[in-house]
């Protein structure tokens, strides 16, 4: 290969190649999006059905079973579950990770067709189930905007203004995908409050009122008049546009008297929800909006656009309304990226200092140092071409690349310098030295790239996260290999100065290195006769690594300090809304006054929920874990009626679970036994200190009254069964009869129901009437009987089987695998033969991630071995090189254990990267030793000669890689947990890997000399 020589003889050509790489990178950098994590798509779907007033039992038997049957023929289903509660039922499907976009489209079409083909739903189901694409769904809001009512504005006016005036403007902001809310109120609705006494007196049925409202509201077309010379279109005007129009609607004419809606009902404009959500901030009534960006949008750019829109809207807000961007996810993303760039700059400085220290000359040091900007900037062009973003993992890759990209250039400079010391001119030394190291440079580059080749064949969360990191790092290494074969040889030929006198400090460094080299060779010679001892020590170290791995807590991702705490407060069973209102101040008192809390958003919807927003990172001294511990301690001391749980709101865009979900299933449909087992498992979890906020889906916690209709009484009385059921639905429930297309341009639902003050007890059934065929008004109590009972508020299935779902939050200090191990031991003892259990949520995600990582690690080793075998034309040399892999992992695992870290995706990325890094040392040693043997030296002499000549470049390259990882290990602030984790893995692994490479590889080289002589392929090749 003559490329280095061509570049040495044509320096401008070599320079242009690197300049073009830098220019392309600078152009691409401006187009790259900024995200926290690479995009991860989870293909999923949901089917939602509703029947007003239907019990969970009814929805499960009459809706869920039919949906399950319709979805049973769908392929690539990972999990399928149904959840039925009062009035609603949902089917959720999560598809396998290997589902492509085309497959997903076909599966969704098949699911829609199957659901639409169901024709035996209950007649009371007014609307068909809806099939929804949930791929882009997420529970984490990127931005939360709050509105505080500080001027005495009416709540409904505030809600209408936000929903009708402000939300449409925010939806038009570039990059916004969805605006959820407003939370803290309810939209307006026309409330038709029925008066049963008046209805009885006028002989009006509930169905008469609903039918009247529906018929006048029906839309119709009136066609056109076709004249001889021209046509005239006819536009029908709305007849019902105001409350007065609704009141004036005629129900019927009886004995010459017109009976209107106003005669039997009070018609007012009220709230659609009878129990609207409430939000308070600092004691003031408030509302909020949650804003999510498009899945392919840059959240940082979207946040900038939202801030600009808020600033514009502030100038036109209604008086008394305060609008604030309370939470901005982009702040965390930008702070995390800034932390990464700070580590990047620190790594560049440290690596540059090491290069100068070892080379003793700025002129010589500039050769590897110039590689850094060329590779770091040039890799942005590759990232843009691959559709990558600037995120935590690609920044990590670039930081680690700093130590790698100088390696090849260091090898070039060091080898050229060795020839200069032997009397060659810089020009000739560059040509001769580069020809010698072309092979190891290519081998080292391809080896590191080979580590990541299997990622391109995998799918899932782990692969999606690994891919951008690894391909970015591999691209930087490939660019550095090209620079080492083009720019570095040229600069070595023209910049290395042989006449310059070395500074005194460098002479001292050089003397120290020579002394170290002498001591190293002396020590190495001793180990050639201690092969068995070295082998035993290696086995012991690998055993220690196994113990360390077993003891390390295993989690999916560390919980970064996002500045956002979700607080859930579970009150006593069966308590109502007023109970929560009475205790809301007590709950908020836990958060009030804490110095790290910036805002406390207190919601009451079902049960109380708080969004606790911490002050910016620079304005508080406590981390989020410390704040949670403080709040937990205070809640236990001051709150007795509620069980408060605290969890960190993830700021990443992965939408992965962060709690335990356990699915108990039964084959025999014996729900009583399933409920009994679920109660035992609940007790098991509540007695375990590793989890909190345990919830059981089959808890019979709903006080219910079963209503029975006497069909015989209906027949004997001459009453229509349909009139009875319609009266019950309308009077006791709330029926949407029609929509009011109001004069203000908005549409409001018309809800019909008996006045709430009449629904205080069951005596109301004596005041609600139906009319018989003879015109007699009869009370509903004559046909209806009521029995008090308790029932399940939720009924679930999992993978088509009746199930009980138990959920719990993981306590700080406990890892996911600890909880899994505990449950694996205890749960089977509580199940009968027909019952089983499956993990969902964070445990399942962890298990899937570990399986993917293990496959990836194994494939990486296989790929490296095969590529090295092809390069060295030997099946033995790669074994020698790979011997250091388990030993470097020893150092990495022991370092994680020493610093109290966990095994997670970051540490797995670090371990995989180590495989490629430590093999570089083995390649240098084995390749040079092979050359020495080819010149007639025996195995021991070749190994010693290789070790002596390669000590300096190995120490230089190791130190640069270690120093590039140290800023990661010492990182602090937002997003620092992941950086520190991977930094510790690399520092610990490289320290031990380098040490063992210098001793194990030469000793193994000699030990395997006899095995190499038996290499059949090598003998055939020589004949």
Secondary structure, 3 states (H helix, E strand, C coil): CCHHHHHHHCHHHHHHHHHHHHHHHHHHHCCCCECCCCCCCCCEEEEEEECCCCCHHHHHHHHHHHHHHHHCCCCCEEEEEEEEECCEEEEEEEECCCCCHHHHHHHHHHHHHHHHCCCCCCCCCCCCCEEEECCCCCCCCCEEEEEEECCCCCHHHHHHHHHHHHHHHHHCCCCEEEEEEEECCCCEEEEEEECHHHHHHHCCCHHHHHHHHHHHHCCCCCCEEECCCCEEECCCCCCCCCHHHHHHCEEEEECCEEEEHHHHEEEEEEECCCCCCEEEECCEEEEEEEEEECCCCCHHHHHHHHHHHHHHHHCCCCCCEEEEEEEEHHHHHHHHHHHHHHHHHHHHHHHHHHHHHHHCCHHHHHHHHHHHHHHHHHHHHHHHHCCCCECHHHHHHHHHHHHHHHHHHHHHHHHHHHHHHCCCCHHHHHHHHHHHHHHHHHHHHHHHHHHHHHHHHCCCHHHHHHHHHHHHHHHHHHHHHHHHHCHHHHHHHHHCCCCCCCCHHHHHHHHHHHHHHHHHHHHHHHHCCCHHHHHHHHHHHHHHHHHHHHHCCECCCCCCCCCEEEEEEECCCCCCHHHHHHHHHHHHHHHCCCCCEEEEEEEECCCEEEEEEECCHHHCCCCHHHHHHHHHHHHHHHCCCCEEEEEECCCCCCCCCCCEEEEEEECCCCHHHHHHHHHHHHHHHHCCCCEEEEEECCCCCEEEEEEEECHHHHHHHCCCHHHHHHHHHHHHCCEEEEEEECCCCCEEEEEEEECHHHCCCHHHHHCCEEECCCCCEEEHHHCEEEEEEEECCCEEEECCEEEEEEEEEECCCCCHHHHHHHHHHHHHHHCCCCEEEEEEEHHHHHHHHHHHHHHHHHHHHHHHHHHHHHHHCCCCHHHHHHHHHHHHHHHHHHHHHHCCCCECHHHHHHHHHHHHHHHHHHHHHHHHHHHHHHCCCCHHHHHHHHHHHHHHHHHHHHHHHHHHHHHHHCCCCCCHHHHHHHHHHHHHHHHHHHHHHHHHHHHHHHHCHHHHHCCHHHHHHHC
